[in-house]
Amino acid sequence: MSDTVLCKDCKHSFTPWHAWLQPSKYALHCRKTLVATHTNIDPVIGEVKVKSHYQTCQTNRLRSFKDETCGPDGRSWEPRRRQDLFKYIKHVST
């Protein structure tokens, strides 16, 4: 059994409906990383409204943007299935 925690086994990960049309191994998104609706100022065309969205698990695990994100070590990881409970206990205790 591997000691690393995987996003595919986390209860916060999901695959959006549009990713089923063109499957990819990096299609998982994380429910813990909601980016709220905001506006960006573009000097060419003016204000651009950005809809709220979830970051991909790949982006979330590559580097830690904030303290509450997962990061490479999987700080926010929680088991999706009951079989991974001992992996969670081992992950939390280290």
Secondary structure, 3 states (H helix, E strand, C coil): CCCCCCHHHECCEECCHHHHCCCCCCCCEEEEEEECCEEEEECCCEEEEECCEEEEHHHHHHCCCCCCCCCCCCCCCCECCHHHHHHHHHHHHC
